[in-house]
Amino acid sequence: MLTSKLTEIMDDKGLTVLALADKAGISTRTVMRARGQMVGRCTLDTLVTVATTLGVGVKDLFEEE
């Protein structure tokens, strides 16, 4: 099972949910989804946008349990 590492990455970069949402041009609700159990509801385009904004690869947003 894949789990989101977005919270960890955001903490490392000192970003809040609001700051990432503003930088990525997405809603705070979408960021919250991507950070938690609802990451499966995010589109690939959204995940690419988040990863690009953070300067990481899409695969870096996840870890396998």
Distance bins in CASP14 RR format, pairs under 12 A and 6 or more apart:
PFRMAT RR
TARGET T0000
AUTHOR 0000-0000-0000
RMODE 2
METHOD distances of the structure
MODEL  1
1 37 0 0 0 0 0 1 0 0 0 0 0
1 39 0 0 0 0 0 1 0 0 0 0 0
1 40 0 0 0 0 0 1 0 0 0 0 0
1 62 0 0 0 0 1 0 0 0 0 0 0
1 63 0 0 0 0 1 0 0 0 0 0 0
1 64 1 0 0 1 0 0 0 0 0 0 0
1 65 1 0 1 0 0 0 0 0 0 0 0
2 36 0 0 0 0 0 1 0 0 0 0 0
2 37 0 0 0 0 0 1 0 0 0 0 0
2 39 1 0 0 1 0 0 0 0 0 0 0
2 40 0 0 0 0 1 0 0 0 0 0 0
2 42 0 0 0 0 0 1 0 0 0 0 0
2 47 0 0 0 0 0 1 0 0 0 0 0
2 58 0 0 0 0 0 1 0 0 0 0 0
2 59 0 0 0 0 1 0 0 0 0 0 0
2 61 0 0 0 0 1 0 0 0 0 0 0
2 62 1 0 1 0 0 0 0 0 0 0 0
2 63 1 0 0 1 0 0 0 0 0 0 0
2 64 1 0 1 0 0 0 0 0 0 0 0
2 65 1 0 0 1 0 0 0 0 0 0 0
3 34 0 0 0 0 0 1 0 0 0 0 0
3 35 0 0 0 0 0 1 0 0 0 0 0
3 36 1 0 0 1 0 0 0 0 0 0 0
3 37 0 0 0 0 1 0 0 0 0 0 0
3 38 0 0 0 0 0 1 0 0 0 0 0
3 39 1 0 0 1 0 0 0 0 0 0 0
3 40 0 0 0 0 0 1 0 0 0 0 0
3 61 0 0 0 0 1 0 0 0 0 0 0
3 62 1 0 0 1 0 0 0 0 0 0 0
3 63 1 0 1 0 0 0 0 0 0 0 0
3 64 1 0 0 1 0 0 0 0 0 0 0
3 65 1 0 1 0 0 0 0 0 0 0 0
4 10 0 0 0 0 0 1 0 0 0 0 0
4 31 0 0 0 0 0 1 0 0 0 0 0
4 32 0 0 0 0 0 1 0 0 0 0 0
4 33 0 0 0 0 1 0 0 0 0 0 0
4 34 1 0 0 1 0 0 0 0 0 0 0
4 35 1 0 1 0 0 0 0 0 0 0 0
4 36 1 0 1 0 0 0 0 0 0 0 0
4 37 0 0 0 0 1 0 0 0 0 0 0
4 38 0 0 0 0 1 0 0 0 0 0 0
4 39 1 0 1 0 0 0 0 0 0 0 0
4 40 0 0 0 0 1 0 0 0 0 0 0
4 41 0 0 0 0 0 1 0 0 0 0 0
4 42 0 0 0 0 1 0 0 0 0 0 0
4 47 0 0 0 0 1 0 0 0 0 0 0
4 50 0 0 0 0 0 1 0 0 0 0 0
4 51 0 0 0 0 0 1 0 0 0 0 0
4 58 0 0 0 0 0 1 0 0 0 0 0
4 60 0 0 0 0 0 1 0 0 0 0 0
4 61 1 0 0 1 0 0 0 0 0 0 0
4 62 1 0 0 1 0 0 0 0 0 0 0
4 63 0 0 0 0 1 0 0 0 0 0 0
4 64 0 0 0 0 0 1 0 0 0 0 0
4 65 0 0 0 0 0 1 0 0 0 0 0
5 11 0 0 0 0 0 1 0 0 0 0 0
5 12 0 0 0 0 1 0 0 0 0 0 0
5 34 0 0 0 0 0 1 0 0 0 0 0
5 35 0 0 0 0 1 0 0 0 0 0 0
5 36 0 0 0 0 0 1 0 0 0 0 0
5 39 0 0 0 0 1 0 0 0 0 0 0
5 47 0 0 0 0 0 1 0 0 0 0 0
5 50 0 0 0 0 0 1 0 0 0 0 0
5 51 0 0 0 0 0 1 0 0 0 0 0
5 54 0 0 0 0 0 1 0 0 0 0 0
5 56 0 0 0 0 1 0 0 0 0 0 0
5 57 0 0 0 0 0 1 0 0 0 0 0
5 58 0 0 0 0 0 1 0 0 0 0 0
5 59 0 0 0 0 1 0 0 0 0 0 0
5 60 1 0 0 1 0 0 0 0 0 0 0
5 61 1 0 1 0 0 0 0 0 0 0 0
5 62 1 0 0 1 0 0 0 0 0 0 0
5 63 1 0 1 0 0 0 0 0 0 0 0
5 64 0 0 0 0 0 1 0 0 0 0 0
5 65 0 0 0 0 0 1 0 0 0 0 0
6 12 0 0 0 0 0 1 0 0 0 0 0
6 13 0 0 0 0 0 1 0 0 0 0 0
6 15 0 0 0 0 1 0 0 0 0 0 0
6 17 0 0 0 0 1 0 0 0 0 0 0
6 20 0 0 0 0 1 0 0 0 0 0 0
6 21 0 0 0 0 0 1 0 0 0 0 0
6 24 0 0 0 0 0 1 0 0 0 0 0
6 30 0 0 0 0 0 1 0 0 0 0 0
6 31 1 0 0 1 0 0 0 0 0 0 0
6 32 0 0 0 0 1 0 0 0 0 0 0
6 33 0 0 0 0 1 0 0 0 0 0 0
6 34 1 0 1 0 0 0 0 0 0 0 0
6 35 1 0 1 0 0 0 0 0 0 0 0
6 36 1 0 0 1 0 0 0 0 0 0 0
6 37 0 0 0 0 0 1 0 0 0 0 0
6 38 0 0 0 0 0 1 0 0 0 0 0
6 39 1 0 0 1 0 0 0 0 0 0 0
6 42 0 0 0 0 1 0 0 0 0 0 0
6 46 0 0 0 0 0 1 0 0 0 0 0
6 47 0 0 0 0 1 0 0 0 0 0 0
6 50 1 0 0 1 0 0 0 0 0 0 0
6 51 0 0 0 0 1 0 0 0 0 0 0
6 53 0 0 0 0 0 1 0 0 0 0 0
6 54 0 0 0 0 1 0 0 0 0 0 0
6 56 0 0 0 0 1 0 0 0 0 0 0
6 57 0 0 0 0 0 1 0 0 0 0 0
6 58 0 0 0 0 0 1 0 0 0 0 0
6 60 0 0 0 0 1 0 0 0 0 0 0
6 61 1 0 1 0 0 0 0 0 0 0 0
6 62 0 0 0 0 1 0 0 0 0 0 0
6 63 0 0 0 0 0 1 0 0 0 0 0
7 13 0 0 0 0 0 1 0 0 0 0 0
7 14 0 0 0 0 0 1 0 0 0 0 0
7 15 0 0 0 0 0 1 0 0 0 0 0
7 16 0 0 0 0 0 1 0 0 0 0 0
7 17 0 0 0 0 1 0 0 0 0 0 0
7 20 0 0 0 0 0 1 0 0 0 0 0
7 31 0 0 0 0 1 0 0 0 0 0 0
7 32 0 0 0 0 0 1 0 0 0 0 0
7 34 0 0 0 0 1 0 0 0 0 0 0
7 35 1 0 1 0 0 0 0 0 0 0 0
7 36 1 0 0 1 0 0 0 0 0 0 0
7 37 0 0 0 0 0 1 0 0 0 0 0
7 39 0 0 0 0 0 1 0 0 0 0 0
7 54 0 0 0 0 0 1 0 0 0 0 0
7 61 0 0 0 0 0 1 0 0 0 0 0
7 63 0 0 0 0 0 1 0 0 0 0 0
8 14 0 0 0 0 0 1 0 0 0 0 0
8 15 0 0 0 0 0 1 0 0 0 0 0
8 35 0 0 0 0 1 0 0 0 0 0 0
8 36 0 0 0 0 0 1 0 0 0 0 0
8 54 0 0 0 0 0 1 0 0 0 0 0
8 56 0 0 0 0 0 1 0 0 0 0 0
8 60 0 0 0 0 0 1 0 0 0 0 0
8 61 0 0 0 0 1 0 0 0 0 0 0
8 62 0 0 0 0 0 1 0 0 0 0 0
8 63 0 0 0 0 1 0 0 0 0 0 0
9 15 0 0 0 0 1 0 0 0 0 0 0
9 20 0 0 0 0 1 0 0 0 0 0 0
9 31 0 0 0 0 0 1 0 0 0 0 0
9 34 0 0 0 0 0 1 0 0 0 0 0
9 35 0 0 0 0 1 0 0 0 0 0 0
9 50 0 0 0 0 1 0 0 0 0 0 0
9 51 0 0 0 0 1 0 0 0 0 0 0
9 53 0 0 0 0 0 1 0 0 0 0 0
9 54 1 0 1 0 0 0 0 0 0 0 0
9 55 0 0 0 0 1 0 0 0 0 0 0
9 56 1 0 0 1 0 0 0 0 0 0 0
9 57 0 0 0 0 1 0 0 0 0 0 0
9 58 0 0 0 0 0 1 0 0 0 0 0
9 60 1 0 0 1 0 0 0 0 0 0 0
9 61 1 0 0 1 0 0 0 0 0 0 0
9 62 0 0 0 0 0 1 0 0 0 0 0
9 63 0 0 0 0 0 1 0 0 0 0 0
10 16 1 0 0 1 0 0 0 0 0 0 0
10 17 1 0 0 1 0 0 0 0 0 0 0
10 18 0 0 0 0 0 1 0 0 0 0 0
10 19 0 0 0 0 1 0 0 0 0 0 0
10 20 1 0 0 1 0 0 0 0 0 0 0
10 21 0 0 0 0 0 1 0 0 0 0 0
10 23 0 0 0 0 0 1 0 0 0 0 0
10 24 0 0 0 0 0 1 0 0 0 0 0
10 31 0 0 0 0 1 0 0 0 0 0 0
10 32 0 0 0 0 0 1 0 0 0 0 0
10 34 0 0 0 0 1 0 0 0 0 0 0
10 35 1 0 0 1 0 0 0 0 0 0 0
10 36 0 0 0 0 0 1 0 0 0 0 0
10 50 0 0 0 0 1 0 0 0 0 0 0
10 53 0 0 0 0 0 1 0 0 0 0 0
10 54 1 0 0 1 0 0 0 0 0 0 0
10 55 0 0 0 0 0 1 0 0 0 0 0
10 56 0 0 0 0 0 1 0 0 0 0 0
10 61 0 0 0 0 0 1 0 0 0 0 0
11 17 0 0 0 0 0 1 0 0 0 0 0
11 19 0 0 0 0 0 1 0 0 0 0 0
11 20 0 0 0 0 0 1 0 0 0 0 0
11 35 0 0 0 0 0 1 0 0 0 0 0
11 54 0 0 0 0 0 1 0 0 0 0 0
12 54 0 0 0 0 1 0 0 0 0 0 0
12 55 0 0 0 0 0 1 0 0 0 0 0
12 56 0 0 0 0 1 0 0 0 0 0 0
12 60 0 0 0 0 0 1 0 0 0 0 0
13 19 0 0 0 0 1 0 0 0 0 0 0
13 20 0 0 0 0 1 0 0 0 0 0 0
13 23 0 0 0 0 0 1 0 0 0 0 0
13 50 0 0 0 0 0 1 0 0 0 0 0
13 53 0 0 0 0 1 0 0 0 0 0 0
13 54 1 0 0 1 0 0 0 0 0 0 0
13 55 0 0 0 0 1 0 0 0 0 0 0
13 56 0 0 0 0 1 0 0 0 0 0 0
13 60 0 0 0 0 0 1 0 0 0 0 0
14 20 0 0 0 0 1 0 0 0 0 0 0
14 23 0 0 0 0 0 1 0 0 0 0 0
14 54 0 0 0 0 0 1 0 0 0 0 0
15 21 0 0 0 0 1 0 0 0 0 0 0
15 22 0 0 0 0 1 0 0 0 0 0 0
15 23 1 0 0 1 0 0 0 0 0 0 0
15 24 0 0 0 0 1 0 0 0 0 0 0
15 31 0 0 0 0 1 0 0 0 0 0 0
15 35 0 0 0 0 0 1 0 0 0 0 0
15 50 0 0 0 0 0 1 0 0 0 0 0
15 53 0 0 0 0 1 0 0 0 0 0 0
15 54 1 0 0 1 0 0 0 0 0 0 0
15 55 0 0 0 0 0 1 0 0 0 0 0
15 56 0 0 0 0 0 1 0 0 0 0 0
16 22 0 0 0 0 1 0 0 0 0 0 0
16 23 0 0 0 0 0 1 0 0 0 0 0
16 28 0 0 0 0 1 0 0 0 0 0 0
16 31 0 0 0 0 1 0 0 0 0 0 0
16 32 0 0 0 0 0 1 0 0 0 0 0
16 35 0 0 0 0 0 1 0 0 0 0 0
17 23 0 0 0 0 0 1 0 0 0 0 0
17 24 0 0 0 0 0 1 0 0 0 0 0
17 26 0 0 0 0 0 1 0 0 0 0 0
17 27 0 0 0 0 1 0 0 0 0 0 0
17 28 1 0 1 0 0 0 0 0 0 0 0
17 29 0 0 0 0 1 0 0 0 0 0 0
17 30 0 0 0 0 1 0 0 0 0 0 0
17 31 1 0 1 0 0 0 0 0 0 0 0
17 32 1 0 0 1 0 0 0 0 0 0 0
17 33 0 0 0 0 0 1 0 0 0 0 0
17 34 0 0 0 0 1 0 0 0 0 0 0
17 35 1 0 0 1 0 0 0 0 0 0 0
17 36 0 0 0 0 0 1 0 0 0 0 0
17 50 0 0 0 0 0 1 0 0 0 0 0
18 24 0 0 0 0 0 1 0 0 0 0 0
18 25 0 0 0 0 0 1 0 0 0 0 0
18 26 0 0 0 0 0 1 0 0 0 0 0
18 27 0 0 0 0 0 1 0 0 0 0 0
18 28 1 0 1 0 0 0 0 0 0 0 0
18 29 0 0 0 0 0 1 0 0 0 0 0
18 31 0 0 0 0 1 0 0 0 0 0 0
18 32 0 0 0 0 0 1 0 0 0 0 0
19 25 0 0 0 0 0 1 0 0 0 0 0
19 26 0 0 0 0 0 1 0 0 0 0 0
19 28 0 0 0 0 1 0 0 0 0 0 0
19 31 0 0 0 0 1 0 0 0 0 0 0
19 53 0 0 0 0 0 1 0 0 0 0 0
19 54 0 0 0 0 0 1 0 0 0 0 0
20 26 0 0 0 0 1 0 0 0 0 0 0
20 27 0 0 0 0 0 1 0 0 0 0 0
20 28 0 0 0 0 1 0 0 0 0 0 0
20 30 0 0 0 0 1 0 0 0 0 0 0
20 31 1 0 1 0 0 0 0 0 0 0 0
20 32 0 0 0 0 0 1 0 0 0 0 0
20 34 0 0 0 0 1 0 0 0 0 0 0
20 35 0 0 0 0 1 0 0 0 0 0 0
20 46 0 0 0 0 0 1 0 0 0 0 0
20 49 0 0 0 0 0 1 0 0 0 0 0
20 50 1 0 0 1 0 0 0 0 0 0 0
20 51 0 0 0 0 0 1 0 0 0 0 0
20 52 0 0 0 0 0 1 0 0 0 0 0
20 53 1 0 0 1 0 0 0 0 0 0 0
20 54 1 0 0 1 0 0 0 0 0 0 0
20 55 0 0 0 0 0 1 0 0 0 0 0
20 61 0 0 0 0 0 1 0 0 0 0 0
21 27 1 0 0 1 0 0 0 0 0 0 0
21 28 1 0 1 0 0 0 0 0 0 0 0
21 29 0 0 0 0 1 0 0 0 0 0 0
21 30 1 0 0 1 0 0 0 0 0 0 0
21 31 1 0 1 0 0 0 0 0 0 0 0
21 32 0 0 0 0 1 0 0 0 0 0 0
21 33 0 0 0 0 0 1 0 0 0 0 0
21 34 0 0 0 0 0 1 0 0 0 0 0
21 35 0 0 0 0 0 1 0 0 0 0 0
21 46 0 0 0 0 0 1 0 0 0 0 0
21 49 0 0 0 0 0 1 0 0 0 0 0
21 50 0 0 0 0 1 0 0 0 0 0 0
21 53 0 0 0 0 1 0 0 0 0 0 0
22 28 0 0 0 0 1 0 0 0 0 0 0
22 31 0 0 0 0 1 0 0 0 0 0 0
22 53 0 0 0 0 1 0 0 0 0 0 0
23 31 0 0 0 0 0 1 0 0 0 0 0
23 49 0 0 0 0 1 0 0 0 0 0 0
23 50 0 0 0 0 1 0 0 0 0 0 0
23 52 0 0 0 0 0 1 0 0 0 0 0
23 53 1 0 1 0 0 0 0 0 0 0 0
23 54 0 0 0 0 1 0 0 0 0 0 0
23 55 0 0 0 0 0 1 0 0 0 0 0
24 30 0 0 0 0 1 0 0 0 0 0 0
24 31 1 0 0 1 0 0 0 0 0 0 0
24 34 0 0 0 0 1 0 0 0 0 0 0
24 42 0 0 0 0 0 1 0 0 0 0 0
24 45 0 0 0 0 0 1 0 0 0 0 0
24 46 0 0 0 0 1 0 0 0 0 0 0
24 47 0 0 0 0 0 1 0 0 0 0 0
24 48 0 0 0 0 0 1 0 0 0 0 0
24 49 1 0 1 0 0 0 0 0 0 0 0
24 50 1 0 1 0 0 0 0 0 0 0 0
24 51 0 0 0 0 1 0 0 0 0 0 0
24 52 0 0 0 0 1 0 0 0 0 0 0
24 53 1 0 1 0 0 0 0 0 0 0 0
24 54 0 0 0 0 1 0 0 0 0 0 0
24 55 0 0 0 0 0 1 0 0 0 0 0
25 31 0 0 0 0 1 0 0 0 0 0 0
25 46 0 0 0 0 0 1 0 0 0 0 0
25 49 1 0 0 1 0 0 0 0 0 0 0
25 50 0 0 0 0 1 0 0 0 0 0 0
25 52 0 0 0 0 0 1 0 0 0 0 0
25 53 0 0 0 0 1 0 0 0 0 0 0
26 32 0 0 0 0 0 1 0 0 0 0 0
26 33 0 0 0 0 1 0 0 0 0 0 0
26 34 0 0 0 0 1 0 0 0 0 0 0
26 42 0 0 0 0 1 0 0 0 0 0 0
26 43 0 0 0 0 0 1 0 0 0 0 0
26 45 0 0 0 0 0 1 0 0 0 0 0
26 46 1 0 0 1 0 0 0 0 0 0 0
26 47 0 0 0 0 0 1 0 0 0 0 0
26 48 0 0 0 0 0 1 0 0 0 0 0
26 49 1 0 0 1 0 0 0 0 0 0 0
26 50 1 0 0 1 0 0 0 0 0 0 0
26 52 0 0 0 0 0 1 0 0 0 0 0
26 53 0 0 0 0 1 0 0 0 0 0 0
27 33 0 0 0 0 1 0 0 0 0 0 0
27 34 0 0 0 0 0 1 0 0 0 0 0
27 42 0 0 0 0 0 1 0 0 0 0 0
27 46 0 0 0 0 1 0 0 0 0 0 0
27 49 0 0 0 0 0 1 0 0 0 0 0
27 50 0 0 0 0 0 1 0 0 0 0 0
28 34 0 0 0 0 0 1 0 0 0 0 0
28 35 0 0 0 0 0 1 0 0 0 0 0
29 35 0 0 0 0 0 1 0 0 0 0 0
29 36 0 0 0 0 0 1 0 0 0 0 0
29 38 0 0 0 0 1 0 0 0 0 0 0
29 41 0 0 0 0 0 1 0 0 0 0 0
29 42 0 0 0 0 0 1 0 0 0 0 0
29 46 0 0 0 0 0 1 0 0 0 0 0
30 36 0 0 0 0 0 1 0 0 0 0 0
30 38 0 0 0 0 1 0 0 0 0 0 0
30 39 0 0 0 0 0 1 0 0 0 0 0
30 40 0 0 0 0 0 1 0 0 0 0 0
30 41 0 0 0 0 1 0 0 0 0 0 0
30 42 1 0 0 1 0 0 0 0 0 0 0
30 43 0 0 0 0 1 0 0 0 0 0 0
30 45 0 0 0 0 0 1 0 0 0 0 0
30 46 1 0 0 1 0 0 0 0 0 0 0
30 47 0 0 0 0 0 1 0 0 0 0 0
30 49 0 0 0 0 1 0 0 0 0 0 0
30 50 0 0 0 0 1 0 0 0 0 0 0
30 53 0 0 0 0 0 1 0 0 0 0 0
31 38 0 0 0 0 0 1 0 0 0 0 0
31 39 0 0 0 0 0 1 0 0 0 0 0
31 42 0 0 0 0 1 0 0 0 0 0 0
31 46 0 0 0 0 1 0 0 0 0 0 0
31 47 0 0 0 0 0 1 0 0 0 0 0
31 49 0 0 0 0 0 1 0 0 0 0 0
31 50 1 0 0 1 0 0 0 0 0 0 0
31 53 0 0 0 0 0 1 0 0 0 0 0
31 54 0 0 0 0 0 1 0 0 0 0 0
31 61 0 0 0 0 0 1 0 0 0 0 0
32 38 1 0 0 1 0 0 0 0 0 0 0
32 39 0 0 0 0 0 1 0 0 0 0 0
32 41 0 0 0 0 0 1 0 0 0 0 0
32 42 0 0 0 0 0 1 0 0 0 0 0
32 50 0 0 0 0 0 1 0 0 0 0 0
33 39 1 0 0 1 0 0 0 0 0 0 0
33 40 1 0 0 1 0 0 0 0 0 0 0
33 41 1 0 1 0 0 0 0 0 0 0 0
33 42 1 0 1 0 0 0 0 0 0 0 0
33 43 0 0 0 0 0 1 0 0 0 0 0
33 46 0 0 0 0 1 0 0 0 0 0 0
33 47 0 0 0 0 0 1 0 0 0 0 0
33 50 0 0 0 0 0 1 0 0 0 0 0
34 40 0 0 0 0 1 0 0 0 0 0 0
34 41 0 0 0 0 1 0 0 0 0 0 0
34 42 1 0 1 0 0 0 0 0 0 0 0
34 43 0 0 0 0 0 1 0 0 0 0 0
34 44 0 0 0 0 0 1 0 0 0 0 0
34 46 1 0 0 1 0 0 0 0 0 0 0
34 47 1 0 0 1 0 0 0 0 0 0 0
34 48 0 0 0 0 0 1 0 0 0 0 0
34 49 0 0 0 0 1 0 0 0 0 0 0
34 50 1 0 1 0 0 0 0 0 0 0 0
34 51 0 0 0 0 1 0 0 0 0 0 0
34 53 0 0 0 0 0 1 0 0 0 0 0
34 54 0 0 0 0 0 1 0 0 0 0 0
34 58 0 0 0 0 0 1 0 0 0 0 0
34 61 1 0 0 1 0 0 0 0 0 0 0
34 62 0 0 0 0 0 1 0 0 0 0 0
35 42 0 0 0 0 1 0 0 0 0 0 0
35 47 0 0 0 0 0 1 0 0 0 0 0
35 50 0 0 0 0 1 0 0 0 0 0 0
35 61 0 0 0 0 1 0 0 0 0 0 0
35 62 0 0 0 0 0 1 0 0 0 0 0
36 42 0 0 0 0 1 0 0 0 0 0 0
36 61 0 0 0 0 0 1 0 0 0 0 0
36 62 0 0 0 0 0 1 0 0 0 0 0
38 46 0 0 0 0 0 1 0 0 0 0 0
39 46 0 0 0 0 1 0 0 0 0 0 0
39 47 0 0 0 0 1 0 0 0 0 0 0
39 50 0 0 0 0 0 1 0 0 0 0 0
39 58 0 0 0 0 0 1 0 0 0 0 0
39 61 0 0 0 0 1 0 0 0 0 0 0
39 62 1 0 0 1 0 0 0 0 0 0 0
39 63 0 0 0 0 0 1 0 0 0 0 0
40 46 0 0 0 0 0 1 0 0 0 0 0
40 47 0 0 0 0 1 0 0 0 0 0 0
40 61 0 0 0 0 0 1 0 0 0 0 0
40 62 0 0 0 0 0 1 0 0 0 0 0
41 47 0 0 0 0 0 1 0 0 0 0 0
42 48 0 0 0 0 0 1 0 0 0 0 0
42 49 0 0 0 0 1 0 0 0 0 0 0
42 50 1 0 0 1 0 0 0 0 0 0 0
42 51 0 0 0 0 0 1 0 0 0 0 0
42 58 0 0 0 0 0 1 0 0 0 0 0
42 61 0 0 0 0 1 0 0 0 0 0 0
42 62 0 0 0 0 0 1 0 0 0 0 0
43 49 0 0 0 0 1 0 0 0 0 0 0
43 50 0 0 0 0 0 1 0 0 0 0 0
43 58 0 0 0 0 0 1 0 0 0 0 0
44 50 0 0 0 0 0 1 0 0 0 0 0
44 51 0 0 0 0 0 1 0 0 0 0 0
44 58 1 0 0 1 0 0 0 0 0 0 0
44 59 0 0 0 0 0 1 0 0 0 0 0
44 61 0 0 0 0 0 1 0 0 0 0 0
45 51 0 0 0 0 0 1 0 0 0 0 0
45 52 0 0 0 0 0 1 0 0 0 0 0
45 58 0 0 0 0 0 1 0 0 0 0 0
46 52 0 0 0 0 0 1 0 0 0 0 0
46 53 0 0 0 0 0 1 0 0 0 0 0
46 58 0 0 0 0 0 1 0 0 0 0 0
46 61 0 0 0 0 0 1 0 0 0 0 0
47 53 0 0 0 0 0 1 0 0 0 0 0
47 54 0 0 0 0 0 1 0 0 0 0 0
47 56 0 0 0 0 0 1 0 0 0 0 0
47 57 0 0 0 0 1 0 0 0 0 0 0
47 58 1 0 1 0 0 0 0 0 0 0 0
47 59 0 0 0 0 1 0 0 0 0 0 0
47 60 0 0 0 0 0 1 0 0 0 0 0
47 61 1 0 0 1 0 0 0 0 0 0 0
47 62 0 0 0 0 1 0 0 0 0 0 0
48 54 0 0 0 0 0 1 0 0 0 0 0
48 55 0 0 0 0 0 1 0 0 0 0 0
48 56 0 0 0 0 0 1 0 0 0 0 0
48 57 0 0 0 0 1 0 0 0 0 0 0
48 58 1 0 1 0 0 0 0 0 0 0 0
48 59 0 0 0 0 0 1 0 0 0 0 0
48 60 0 0 0 0 0 1 0 0 0 0 0
48 61 0 0 0 0 1 0 0 0 0 0 0
49 55 0 0 0 0 0 1 0 0 0 0 0
49 56 0 0 0 0 0 1 0 0 0 0 0
49 57 0 0 0 0 0 1 0 0 0 0 0
49 58 0 0 0 0 1 0 0 0 0 0 0
49 61 0 0 0 0 0 1 0 0 0 0 0
50 56 0 0 0 0 1 0 0 0 0 0 0
50 57 0 0 0 0 1 0 0 0 0 0 0
50 58 0 0 0 0 1 0 0 0 0 0 0
50 60 0 0 0 0 0 1 0 0 0 0 0
50 61 1 0 0 1 0 0 0 0 0 0 0
50 62 0 0 0 0 0 1 0 0 0 0 0
51 57 1 0 1 0 0 0 0 0 0 0 0
51 58 1 0 1 0 0 0 0 0 0 0 0
51 59 0 0 0 0 1 0 0 0 0 0 0
51 60 1 0 0 1 0 0 0 0 0 0 0
51 61 1 0 1 0 0 0 0 0 0 0 0
51 62 0 0 0 0 0 1 0 0 0 0 0
52 58 0 0 0 0 1 0 0 0 0 0 0
52 60 0 0 0 0 0 1 0 0 0 0 0
52 61 0 0 0 0 0 1 0 0 0 0 0
53 61 0 0 0 0 0 1 0 0 0 0 0
54 60 0 0 0 0 1 0 0 0 0 0 0
54 61 0 0 0 0 1 0 0 0 0 0 0
55 61 0 0 0 0 0 1 0 0 0 0 0
56 62 0 0 0 0 0 1 0 0 0 0 0
END
